[in-house]
Amino acid sequence: MWATERHRIPKSRPFAKPLRYLAPFSSEYGGLSSEGCPPYNFRRMKFDLVDQILSQSDDTIVTIKQVTQAEEYLGDHFPSFPILPGVLMLEAMVQAASRLCADEGQRLVLGEVKALKFGAMVKPGDRLQCKVNIVRENTDGSFACKGTGTVLKNDTEETQTAVAGRFTIRPVRMS
């Protein structure tokens, strides 16, 4: 419910004042507007989560993301205990799969996620190794993939699975 509607006060809360809802991004109400903003770059995500490609074949890619304290998103997730957000672990696998599957100049985006599981946390100083396999190429140009993200800690040889699951990447639809 947006715009400037007034709502009735429920009988259970006779002391409450009516609420006025404003359109959240309307410049008319002092919110955000797109005027004066640079155009959004649909070609690239803000964060590049592939630092190095370790190996690549026709249907498999293995990449590394070195997580450092200087990463912008770690300041908010979480300030006193920084860890790589789960959605960025998934995005690291999607970016690896895109590098494996995309033709020159083609942009692939996340289409569907199935059976995604999170395990170990990735902290600053750790590396996330993503291994992505193409399961099948669909007739609509999308790719079904299976990926695993493993935490490589600098102080030990032990590895732990941080994220694993199946996902689909598809070409961007601009209509």
C-alpha positions as YAML, in Angstrom:
chain: A
units: angstrom
residues:
- id: 1
  name: MET
  ca: [0.00, 0.00, 0.00]
- id: 2
  name: TRP
  ca: [1.73, 3.10, -1.23]
- id: 3
  name: ALA
  ca: [0.83, 6.63, -2.20]
- id: 4
  name: THR
  ca: [-0.72, 8.95, 0.35]
- id: 5
  name: GLU
  ca: [-3.55, 6.82, 1.68]
- id: 6
  name: ARG
  ca: [-4.89, 7.20, 5.18]
- id: 7
  name: HIS
  ca: [-5.82, 4.02, 6.96]
- id: 8
  name: ARG
  ca: [-8.47, 3.43, 9.56]
- id: 9
  name: ILE
  ca: [-7.36, 2.92, 13.15]
- id: 10
  name: PRO
  ca: [-8.04, -0.64, 14.33]
- id: 11
  name: LYS
  ca: [-10.48, -0.83, 17.26]
- id: 12
  name: SER
  ca: [-7.89, -2.80, 19.19]
- id: 13
  name: ARG
  ca: [-5.56, 0.23, 19.10]
- id: 14
  name: PRO
  ca: [-7.75, 3.30, 19.79]
- id: 15
  name: PHE
  ca: [-4.70, 5.29, 20.92]
- id: 16
  name: ALA
  ca: [-2.86, 4.88, 17.61]
- id: 17
  name: LYS
  ca: [-2.69, 7.70, 15.08]
- id: 18
  name: PRO
  ca: [-3.47, 7.11, 11.41]
- id: 19
  name: LEU
  ca: [-0.41, 6.29, 9.35]
- id: 20
  name: ARG
  ca: [0.45, 8.01, 6.12]
- id: 21
  name: TYR
  ca: [2.41, 5.92, 3.64]
- id: 22
  name: LEU
  ca: [4.60, 7.61, 1.08]
- id: 23
  name: ALA
  ca: [5.95, 6.24, -2.15]
- id: 24
  name: PRO
  ca: [9.46, 5.14, -1.12]
- id: 25
  name: PHE
  ca: [11.40, 6.37, -4.15]
- id: 26
  name: SER
  ca: [9.34, 9.32, -5.19]
- id: 27
  name: SER
  ca: [11.20, 12.60, -5.49]
- id: 28
  name: GLU
  ca: [7.87, 14.35, -4.84]
- id: 29
  name: TYR
  ca: [8.14, 13.23, -1.21]
- id: 30
  name: GLY
  ca: [11.85, 13.87, -0.78]
- id: 31
  name: GLY
  ca: [12.85, 10.29, -1.61]
- id: 32
  name: LEU
  ca: [15.34, 9.09, -4.17]
- id: 33
  name: SER
  ca: [15.06, 9.75, -7.85]
- id: 34
  name: SER
  ca: [17.05, 8.61, -10.87]
- id: 35
  name: GLU
  ca: [17.70, 12.14, -12.13]
- id: 36
  name: GLY
  ca: [21.38, 13.00, -12.22]
- id: 37
  name: CYS
  ca: [22.50, 9.39, -11.65]
- id: 38
  name: PRO
  ca: [24.87, 7.78, -14.14]
- id: 39
  name: PRO
  ca: [23.25, 5.05, -16.21]
- id: 40
  name: TYR
  ca: [23.42, 1.59, -14.67]
- id: 41
  name: ASN
  ca: [26.03, -0.64, -16.25]
- id: 42
  name: PHE
  ca: [24.17, -3.85, -17.13]
- id: 43
  name: ARG
  ca: [27.40, -5.48, -18.29]
- id: 44
  name: ARG
  ca: [29.06, -5.93, -14.92]
- id: 45
  name: MET
  ca: [28.31, -6.50, -11.27]
- id: 46
  name: LYS
  ca: [29.83, -4.14, -8.72]
- id: 47
  name: PHE
  ca: [31.95, -6.89, -7.15]
- id: 48
  name: ASP
  ca: [34.27, -9.10, -9.17]
- id: 49
  name: LEU
  ca: [34.40, -12.33, -7.19]
- id: 50
  name: VAL
  ca: [36.85, -14.20, -9.41]
- id: 51
  name: ASP
  ca: [40.46, -13.27, -8.64]
- id: 52
  name: GLN
  ca: [42.13, -16.15, -10.44]
- id: 53
  name: ILE
  ca: [41.16, -19.05, -12.70]
- id: 54
  name: LEU
  ca: [43.10, -22.12, -11.57]
- id: 55
  name: SER
  ca: [41.89, -24.49, -14.28]
- id: 56
  name: GLN
  ca: [39.31, -24.58, -17.04]
- id: 57
  name: SER
  ca: [38.09, -27.30, -19.41]
- id: 58
  name: ASP
  ca: [35.05, -27.56, -21.68]
- id: 59
  name: ASP
  ca: [32.67, -28.34, -18.82]
- id: 60
  name: THR
  ca: [34.52, -27.43, -15.57]
- id: 61
  name: ILE
  ca: [36.14, -24.32, -14.10]
- id: 62
  name: VAL
  ca: [37.99, -23.82, -10.82]
- id: 63
  name: THR
  ca: [38.43, -20.25, -9.52]
- id: 64
  name: ILE
  ca: [39.78, -18.51, -6.42]
- id: 65
  name: LYS
  ca: [38.46, -15.49, -4.52]
- id: 66
  name: GLN
  ca: [40.87, -14.09, -1.92]
- id: 67
  name: VAL
  ca: [38.80, -12.46, 0.82]
- id: 68
  name: THR
  ca: [40.55, -9.47, 2.42]
- id: 69
  name: GLN
  ca: [39.57, -7.13, 5.24]
- id: 70
  name: ALA
  ca: [39.46, -4.30, 2.69]
- id: 71
  name: GLU
  ca: [36.35, -5.74, 0.96]
- id: 72
  name: GLU
  ca: [33.61, -3.10, 1.05]
- id: 73
  name: TYR
  ca: [30.78, -5.46, 2.04]
- id: 74
  name: LEU
  ca: [32.61, -6.82, 5.12]
- id: 75
  name: GLY
  ca: [32.13, -3.51, 6.95]
- id: 76
  name: ASP
  ca: [28.42, -4.26, 7.33]
- id: 77
  name: HIS
  ca: [28.48, -8.06, 7.46]
- id: 78
  name: PHE
  ca: [29.20, -8.11, 10.40]
- id: 79
  name: PRO
  ca: [31.16, -5.19, 11.89]
- id: 80
  name: SER
  ca: [32.55, -7.12, 14.87]
- id: 81
  name: PHE
  ca: [32.77, -10.53, 13.11]
- id: 82
  name: PRO
  ca: [33.26, -10.06, 9.34]
- id: 83
  name: ILE
  ca: [32.33, -12.99, 7.09]
- id: 84
  name: LEU
  ca: [31.65, -13.32, 3.38]
- id: 85
  name: PRO
  ca: [27.86, -13.12, 2.87]
- id: 86
  name: GLY
  ca: [26.23, -16.29, 1.56]
- id: 87
  name: VAL
  ca: [24.71, -14.53, -1.42]
- id: 88
  name: LEU
  ca: [28.21, -13.45, -2.50]
- id: 89
  name: MET
  ca: [29.42, -17.04, -2.20]
- id: 90
  name: LEU
  ca: [26.65, -17.98, -4.62]
- id: 91
  name: GLU
  ca: [27.55, -15.01, -6.84]
- id: 92
  name: ALA
  ca: [31.18, -16.19, -6.94]
- id: 93
  name: MET
  ca: [29.97, -19.52, -8.35]
- id: 94
  name: VAL
  ca: [27.67, -17.73, -10.82]
- id: 95
  name: GLN
  ca: [30.53, -15.51, -12.05]
- id: 96
  name: ALA
  ca: [32.77, -18.56, -12.45]
- id: 97
  name: ALA
  ca: [30.04, -20.34, -14.43]
- id: 98
  name: SER
  ca: [29.52, -17.25, -16.58]
- id: 99
  name: ARG
  ca: [33.20, -17.19, -17.49]
- id: 100
  name: LEU
  ca: [32.95, -20.84, -18.44]
- id: 101
  name: CYS
  ca: [29.72, -20.69, -20.47]
- id: 102
  name: ALA
  ca: [29.44, -17.20, -21.95]
- id: 103
  name: ASP
  ca: [30.39, -16.43, -25.52]
- id: 104
  name: GLU
  ca: [32.38, -13.25, -26.22]
- id: 105
  name: GLY
  ca: [30.22, -10.25, -25.26]
- id: 106
  name: GLN
  ca: [27.36, -12.37, -23.90]
- id: 107
  name: ARG
  ca: [26.06, -11.70, -20.39]
- id: 108
  name: LEU
  ca: [24.67, -14.55, -18.33]
- id: 109
  name: VAL
  ca: [22.76, -14.02, -15.09]
- id: 110
  name: LEU
  ca: [21.41, -16.23, -12.34]
- id: 111
  name: GLY
  ca: [18.13, -17.83, -13.36]
- id: 112
  name: GLU
  ca: [17.33, -20.43, -10.71]
- id: 113
  name: VAL
  ca: [18.85, -21.94, -7.56]
- id: 114
  name: LYS
  ca: [18.14, -25.45, -6.28]
- id: 115
  name: ALA
  ca: [19.34, -27.34, -3.21]
- id: 116
  name: LEU
  ca: [21.80, -24.69, -2.03]
- id: 117
  name: LYS
  ca: [23.53, -25.45, 1.26]
- id: 118
  name: PHE
  ca: [25.88, -23.33, 3.33]
- id: 119
  name: GLY
  ca: [28.55, -24.73, 5.61]
- id: 120
  name: ALA
  ca: [31.77, -23.13, 6.82]
- id: 121
  name: MET
  ca: [32.19, -19.37, 7.11]
- id: 122
  name: VAL
  ca: [34.67, -17.51, 4.90]
- id: 123
  name: LYS
  ca: [36.58, -14.92, 6.92]
- id: 124
  name: PRO
  ca: [39.08, -12.25, 5.86]
- id: 125
  name: GLY
  ca: [42.39, -13.93, 5.04]
- id: 126
  name: ASP
  ca: [40.66, -17.07, 3.72]
- id: 127
  name: ARG
  ca: [40.27, -18.04, 0.08]
- id: 128
  name: LEU
  ca: [37.07, -19.33, -1.51]
- id: 129
  name: GLN
  ca: [37.78, -21.93, -4.19]
- id: 130
  name: CYS
  ca: [34.80, -22.41, -6.49]
- id: 131
  name: LYS
  ca: [34.47, -25.46, -8.71]
- id: 132
  name: VAL
  ca: [31.60, -25.35, -11.20]
- id: 133
  name: ASN
  ca: [30.53, -28.11, -13.60]
- id: 134
  name: ILE
  ca: [28.08, -27.74, -16.46]
- id: 135
  name: VAL
  ca: [25.39, -30.38, -16.03]
- id: 136
  name: ARG
  ca: [23.58, -29.60, -19.29]
- id: 137
  name: GLU
  ca: [22.97, -26.86, -21.83]
- id: 138
  name: ASN
  ca: [19.27, -26.14, -22.35]
- id: 139
  name: THR
  ca: [17.61, -25.26, -25.66]
- id: 140
  name: ASP
  ca: [16.82, -21.70, -24.49]
- id: 141
  name: GLY
  ca: [20.53, -20.88, -24.10]
- id: 142
  name: SER
  ca: [20.61, -21.41, -20.34]
- id: 143
  name: PHE
  ca: [23.02, -23.72, -18.53]
- id: 144
  name: ALA
  ca: [22.29, -26.02, -15.60]
- id: 145
  name: CYS
  ca: [25.33, -26.04, -13.32]
- id: 146
  name: LYS
  ca: [26.53, -27.70, -10.15]
- id: 147
  name: GLY
  ca: [28.96, -25.84, -7.94]
- id: 148
  name: THR
  ca: [30.95, -26.16, -4.74]
- id: 149
  name: GLY
  ca: [32.73, -23.43, -2.81]
- id: 150
  name: THR
  ca: [35.51, -24.60, -0.51]
- id: 151
  name: VAL
  ca: [37.24, -22.54, 2.18]
- id: 152
  name: LEU
  ca: [41.03, -22.65, 2.00]
- id: 153
  name: LYS
  ca: [42.49, -21.31, 5.23]
- id: 154
  name: ASN
  ca: [46.00, -19.87, 5.19]
- id: 155
  name: ASP
  ca: [47.07, -21.34, 8.53]
- id: 156
  name: THR
  ca: [45.99, -24.98, 7.90]
- id: 157
  name: GLU
  ca: [45.76, -27.51, 5.09]
- id: 158
  name: GLU
  ca: [42.19, -28.34, 6.15]
- id: 159
  name: THR
  ca: [39.42, -27.54, 3.67]
- id: 160
  name: GLN
  ca: [35.74, -27.12, 4.45]
- id: 161
  name: THR
  ca: [32.75, -26.74, 2.17]
- id: 162
  name: ALA
  ca: [31.28, -23.24, 2.43]
- id: 163
  name: VAL
  ca: [28.55, -23.50, -0.22]
- id: 164
  name: ALA
  ca: [27.28, -26.19, -2.55]
- id: 165
  name: GLY
  ca: [24.29, -26.54, -4.82]
- id: 166
  name: ARG
  ca: [22.75, -26.52, -8.27]
- id: 167
  name: PHE
  ca: [21.84, -23.40, -10.21]
- id: 168
  name: THR
  ca: [20.92, -22.23, -13.68]
- id: 169
  name: ILE
  ca: [22.44, -19.29, -15.52]
- id: 170
  name: ARG
  ca: [20.66, -17.77, -18.49]
- id: 171
  name: PRO
  ca: [21.16, -14.98, -21.02]
- id: 172
  name: VAL
  ca: [19.92, -11.53, -20.03]
- id: 173
  name: ARG
  ca: [16.43, -10.73, -21.26]
- id: 174
  name: MET
  ca: [16.22, -7.01, -22.03]
- id: 175
  name: SER
  ca: [12.52, -6.86, -22.91]
...
